[in-house]
Amino acid sequence: MRPDVFVLFTAFLGPAAAYRRTCSHTGKGEGWYIIRRGDNFNAVAADFCTSTNVLTEWNHISTITDNMVNTKIKVPCRWNAGKQRDCLKDQKSSNGWYHIVSGDELKDIAYDFCTTSGSLAGMNGISNPDYIKANTDIVVPCSWN
């Protein structure tokens, strides 16, 4: 196999950016999401830190189909002052990496990734959850997409 083809092929097996879906916040812990082509029920639920049962109950639907593109559905809409964190997903697991930036706090990162600061601290060997260093990468749950 040619080296350039091998490099291209292996690039598809490595980490990939996982961009989360966003919602229009209503101020009540809820919001609206507009269904896009290629969406599936499990991925939408994972992006909004909920279950397919909640989406079914709130929207009276049991799945997402292609004829629902551009349909607005109600979702839990977690509010984090406008910051939406994404992860670099490991294609071989449900985890990924998040790059810590100045001003980040572990509790806020945990909130965005549908987990707790204690869980993130354990996953990353962080002894003091109140202190995390900017410009470092940590492992985070990254199940969407």
Summary of the structure (lengths in Angstrom):
residues: 145
radius of gyration: 17.3
end to end distance: 30.2
largest distance: 55.7
contacts: 354
relative contact order: 0.18
helix: 29%
strand: 19%
